[in-house]
Amino acid sequence: MLSKVWSAATLGIDAVRIVIEVDARNSGQPSFSLVGLPDQTVRESYARVVSALINCGFWPTSRHIVVNLSPADVRKEGSGFDLPIAIGILHAVDKLRSEDVAGRVFVGELSLDGTIAPARGTLSMSVALAADDSVRELIVPAANANEAAAVQRIRVVGAPHLLALLRHIRGEDVIAATTPIAAIDQTQAEIDFSDVRGQMQAKRALEVAAAGGHNIMMIGPPGSGKTMLAKRLPTILPRLSLDEAIVTTQIYSVAGLLPPGSGLLSRRPFRAPHHTISTAGLVGGGANVRPGEVSLAHHGVLFLDELPEFRRETLEVMRQPMEEGTVTIARAARTVTFPSRFTLAGALNPCPCGYFNDARRECICSPMQITRYLGKISGPLLDRIDLQVEVPALTSDEITTIVPGEPSSSIRERVEAARAIQRERFHRASIQSNAEMTSRHMRRFCELDPSSRRLLVSAVERLGLSARAHDRILKVARTIADLGACEQIESAHVAEAVQYRALDRAYFR
């Protein structure tokens, strides 16, 4: 008998429906063939499916079975096809009726005893199938049920075991549809800006970065608080919207990084890869293409500590994701695009020893060593970092103070007010923050009066800034004006924005 069962596969963070065709015929010698561009993991499904069906008392001992995964030109990856293959075999040998499998999509890995183990990408599958009226039920492993049910526009059933699933689809013992779990209160962060002593200029720069979606670089001696500040940046970013939470969770689901039983991610991600990371680890890739750190930081913060210690060629590949908000990975078989709209926070010492320009410690580095150290950060990459701020060593009074700083909740209120202004400004455009403005947007929303224009021209000439750095200053000035609820960019806003490019002259020029 010929059977057709629906499943799904991920392509990047998107998903497509896959048809599992099973042909089971009587034969003196049992055999199993699997076609349809499967990878090695899918080819190994034969052993898992056979053991699961035998241990559940169903394996047909004298059948010639052919399984086709359609469409044949889409590469099938992962272990999530075990369950639909097993269901297709049972249907083909008349253990299930056609109405039992019709309109249902099956995804899951089978353990040898029939337990249904978690699979990657179930949220992406739920998003893709929610608009398909022919799908009446998405059946996923019980550990993935909360994740898949987050879409709320499709009935999701979490199945713990093959036998329990068979009783469900036969109508003998129905498994209740999964109800989405409530999101965790995002305001209860474990870390807070009130923990930070001193560093008023750096905290102001981080507030500007959060308000406009700008990239920021902090430079200062060891122990000045650069890492502490960066870790608290997500606590002042606007709360995740539902659409942002879904896309971010899709990325983590495809990467296999969601904890079992979890629903939508409720907090903006913070990623801090080590400087030894490979290019593929940073931007994505591998034999089975997976998202890299720039995508795992989507809608969140990518923190690169000790920036000059990263390989220069690794840093350079971030230029396209930083500009376009996506990263495209091309392979011979297919091309995959992942979203990568993140806020970059970089931290570095001013020299190899860390004490160049420090008033209390003497620098032991030669000018050549400092030039070589800072030269690892290219001009084009530096131009894409909107704010550059010094984080000096704390004074003794700042170290010993017991007065808490301003809490993250207060800063976030100002950030969200500025973002609300930007949403209203760009409601007819495809962008959401000042950092994403194009030249056309800047001509319309970043007009300067004569005094502000003279100040900006003077700064560009004095610091030798590029055209891209000029545009960054305008975008930052627009954000500073938004934080002050000012419709017009004023000289004070431009002056503060220029101040955040002063490191171009002090260190890199």
N, C-alpha and C positions, 0 to 999 in steps of 0.2 A: 504494500500500500504506500502511496505517496502522501507525505505530510508536509504542511507548511506552518511554521511557527515564527512569530515576530520576536526580534531582539533589537538591540541598538548598539552603535559603536561611536566613539568620540573621534572627532577630527579637530585637533587643537582643543579649544574649549567648547566647540559646537558638537552636535551629535546628529547622526543620521539613522534611520530605521534600517535594520538588516533582516532579511528573510532567511530563515533556516529551513532548507528543503531536505527532507529525509526520505530516502527510498529504501524500504526493507523488503527483501525477497527471500523466499525459501531457497535454501542451498544446502548441499551436503557438507560443505566446508564453510564455517562461519568466517566472515571477513569484515573489515571496516575501512572505508576510504573517506578522506576529508579533502575537499577542494574549495576554492574560492579565495585564494590569496591569503591563507592564514600564516601568522608568524609562528615561531617555535613554541611559544606558550600555548597557542590555540591547537597546534598539532598534538601537544601532550594531553589535550583534553580527553582523548580516547581512553587513556589509562584511568583517569579520574572518573569519567562517566561510567565505564564498565564496572569498576569497583563499587561505586555508589549504587548502581542498579542491582548488582549481585547482592550487596549487603542489605538492600531493601526488598529483595526477593522478586526482581522483575527482569533480569537479563535474558533476552531471547538467545538460546544457545545455538540455533541452527539457522541463522539469517545472514544474508549478504547485505550489509548496510552501507549506503553511500550518503554522505552529508555534503550539501553544497551551501556555501555562505554567499548570499546574493545581496548587492551587486558584486560581481567577481572582480571589478577593477578597483575596489576600495580595500586597502590592506586592513586585515583584522588583527588586532593586538589585544593581549591581556587574557585573563582567565574568566571573564564574565560571560563567555559563550557556553560554559559547561552546562548550566541549567537549561537554557533553551534547546541545546542538543539532546539532553536527556528527555525533556518533554516531547521533542519531535520524534524521538525513537519510540517512546511509549504510545504516542498517537499513531505512528506508522504500524505498530504491531497490535493495534486495536485494544490497547489498555486504557485509552482515553477517547472520548467522542469529539467530533469536530466542534460542537458547541462549547466544549470545555476549554478549548484553546483560542477560539475565535475572539478577536478584539483585545486579546491580552498580550502584553509585551513582557518578556522574561529576561532578567539579567541576574547573574550570580555565579560564583565559583562553587564547585562541589568538593567537599571533603570526601574521603574514601568511605565514611560511614553514612553519607547522605546529608550531613550538615551543610547548610548553605552559607558560605563564607563571604565576607565583604568584597566588593568590586569597586574599581575606580570610575569616576565620571557619572555617577547616577543622577546628580543634580542637573548636569548638562543634558542628559537624556530626558529628564522630566521637563525641562524647559522646552526642548525641541518637540516633545510629543504632546504638550499641553494644548496646542492649537489644532491637533489632529482629532477630528470628531469620530474617526473610526476606532480610536483607542479607548476602550472602556476601563482598562485597569493596567497599571504598571506594577509588576511584581519584582521586588528587589530583595536582597538579603535583609534580615531584620536589623542588622547593624547600620544599614544605609537608609532605613525607612524615614527617619527624621530629616535627613538631608534631602531626600527626593521629595518629601511632602511639603517642603518649604514653599514650593511654587503655588500650591493651593488651588490650582485650576485642573488638577488631574487626580483621580483616585489612586492612591498608593497603598500597596499591601506589603508589609514586611514579613517574609517567610523565614522561619528558623531552620526548617528541615524539609527534605524532599517529601517525606511521608505526610507531614502536616500540610504542605502545599497541595499534594494530590487530594487530600480530603477537602481542602478549601475549594479547588476548582471543580470538584465533583458535587459540591454543595452539601457534603456530609457534615463538615465542621468548619463553618466559615470563619476566616481570620478577619477581624475588624480592620477597617481602613485606618491608616495612621493619621493622627491629628498633629499638626505642626506644633513644636514646642515653642514656648515664649522665649524671646531674646533676653539675654542677660543685661541687667542695667549697666549701661556703659559709663555712668558717672562714678561708679565705685572702682576707680583705678588704684592699683597698688602703689604707684609712684605718682609724684605730684611736683609741680613747679615750686611749691612752698618749701620743698627740701633744699632748693638751690640757694646758696649764700652769695651775695654780691652779684657781679656780672650783669649789671643792669643793661648795658649796651647789647650784650649777647642775647639776653632775654627779649629785649625789644626787637632785635633782628629776627629771632625765631617767631615772634608774634606776627611780624610783617610777612615772613615766609609762609606761615600757616594761613594768613588771611588772603594771600594772593596765589597760593600754590607754587611759590618760587623755590628754586634750588638754593642751598646755602652751604657755605664753607666756613669752618671755624679754624683759626690758626692760633696756636699758643703753646706754652711750655707744658711739659708733663705735669699732671696733677692740677691743672687749672679748671677742670670741670667740663671739658668738651664732650666726653662720652656721656656724662650725667645729663647735660643739657639735651643732647640728641635723643636719649632714651625717653625724655619727657615731651618731645615734640608731638607724638601721636595724641597725647592727652589734651592738647589744645586745638587739634584739628576738628573740623565740624563732624558731627555724628554721621555715621554711615546711613545713607538713604536705603530704601528697600532694593532699588535697582543696583546700587553699588554693592550692597551686601551679597546679592545673588551672583553677580559677576565675580567678585572676589572669592566667594565660596566655590564657584565653579572651578577656578584655577587651582585651589587647594585640593578639590576633589579629584581633578584630573591628575594632579601630582601625587595623589595618595597620601596627603598630609593631614586629612581631617580625622580627628579622633573618632573611634566607633561610637555611634549613637548620637553624634552631635548634629545640630541643625545649622542654620545660617551663622556665619561668623558675625559677631556683634561689635567687634572693635577693629579699628584700622590696623593693618599689619605693620610690624616693624621687623625689618630684615637687616642683619648685620653680618655679612659673610666675611670670612677671614681673608687676609690679603693674598694667601696662596691659592685662591679659587681659580679654576680654569675658565677660559672664555665660554665654553659650553655651560659650565655651572652658573655663570653670571647672566648670560642672555638666553640660555636654553639650547637644547640640541640632544645629542646622543643617538644611538642606534634606533631606539624607540623614542621619538622626539618627546621631550618633557619640558615644561616651562622652567626658566631659570630664575635667578633672584630678582631680576628687574620686573618679571611678571608676578612673582610671589609678593612683591611690594606694591602691586597695583592698588591704587586708592589709599596708599599708606606711605611709609617712609623707608627708603633704602639708605642705610648708614654705612659709609665706607670709612672706617677708622684707619689711621696711618696711611693716608691716601697715596703718598709717593712710594710706598712699599708694594703696591699693586703693580703687576706688569703693565708697561705702557700700552702694549697692544691689546690687553684686556680692557683697560680703561677706554681706549679709543672706540671700541665697538659699542659703547653706550651712547655715542653721539646721536645716532639715528633714533633709538628709543626715546631719548630725552627730548628730541625735537618733535617726533611724530606721535608719541604715545602708544606705539605698537612695535613689536619686533617680529620680523619675518624670517623663518628658518627654511631654507630651500634644500631639499634632498632630491635624489634622482627619481624616487617614486612619487613624491608629493611635496607640496609647499604648505607650511603651517604658519599661521599668524596668531600670536598671543598679544593681549593688551598689556601695556606697560606704562600707564600714566601714574608715575610716582613722584614723590618729593625727595630729591637727593640731598642728603646731609653728609658732607665730608668733613673730616677732621685731620689735621696734620700738625706736626711740630714745625717751627720756622727753620730748622736746620737739623742735621743728623744727631747732634747732641741734645737739641731741644731748647737751647737757652740763648739763641740769637736775639738781641735787643732786650734781654731781660735785665732789669735794673739791679737784681740781687745776686744773680749767678753769672759767672763769666763763661762766654761761649768759647769752646776750644776748636771750633771748625774753621778751616781756611775758606777764603772766598770761593775758591774753586770747588770745594766740597759742598758748600751751600748752593752754588749755581747748579751743580750736577744733581743734587738732591731735589731741588725745586723744579729743575728742568724736566723731571719725569711727568709733570703735568703739562700737557700741551696747551698752547694758546687757544686753539679751537674748543677744547674741552673747558678751559677756564672761562671763555666767553659765554658758555652755556650755563654758568653758575651765576645766578642773579645777585646774590648777596655774599660778600666776603667780609668777615668780621673778626677782629682780634679778641682773643679770650686770655687776658693777662693773668699772671699768678695772683692769687688772693692776698690781700694784706692781712696782717695779724688780727686787726679788728674784725674783718669779715670772717676770718676762720673761727673766731671765738664767739661770735654773736649768737644769741639764742632767740632772736626775733625771727619768726618765720616769714618767708617771702610771700608774694601774692599767689594765691592758689590757682591751679589750672582752670578751675571752673569759672573764675572771674575773667581770665584771659580768653577762654573759649567763648564767652558771651560776646566779647568784642569781635573776635574772629568770625563768629556766625553772623553777627550784624553786618560786617563787611562783605561776607559771602552772599548774604541776602541782597545787598545792593548789586553785586555782580550778576546774580541770577536774573534780576530784573533787567539789568543792562543788556544781557546777552540772551534774553528769552527767545529771540527769533534766530539766534545763531546756534551753531553746533558746539560751542565751547561753554565752559562753566566758570572759568576763573581768569584773572588778568594775565597770568603767566601764559595762557594759551592764545592770547591775542595775536592776530596776524597784522601785517602792515596796514591793511584796509581798516581793521578795527582801531588801530592806534591813531590813524589820521582822524577818525571820528571821535574817539573818546579820550585822547591824550593831547588835546590842544593846550598850548602854553601861551601865557601873556608875554610881552616883550622882555620884561626883566627876567622871567624864568628861562626864556629862550637864551638870553645872553649868558646866564649862569651855566646852562647846560653846555653851550658851545665852548665856553672857557674851560670847563672841566674836561671835555673831550680832547681839546688841544693840549692842555697841560699834562694830562695823564697818558696821552697817546692811545686813546681807546679806539677799538674797531667799531664799525657800523653796528655789529650785533650787540656789543657792549652798550652802545648808545641806546639801542632799543630796549635793552634790559633795564637801564636806568629809568626810562620813561614808564615801563610797566610797573617797576617798583614804586615810583612816585605816584602812579595812579592808585596803587594799593594803599599807600600811606594816606592819601587823600580820602580813600574810602573808610579807613579806620577812624578818621576824623569827621566822617559824614560830610565831606566837602565835595561839592559837584565840580568845582574848578581846581585844577592842579595849581598850587601856589609855589612861590620861590622856596619857602621853608620845606615843602615836600620834595622838591628837586634837590635841595641841599642835603637832606637826610639820605636820599637815594644815592647821591654821589658819594657820600661818606662811606657807604657800603661797598664802593669800588676802590677805596684808597689802597688796598693791598696790591692792586695792579702796579702801583708806583713803588710802594715800599719794599716789595719782595720779588715781583716777577718781571719788572721792566728794567 
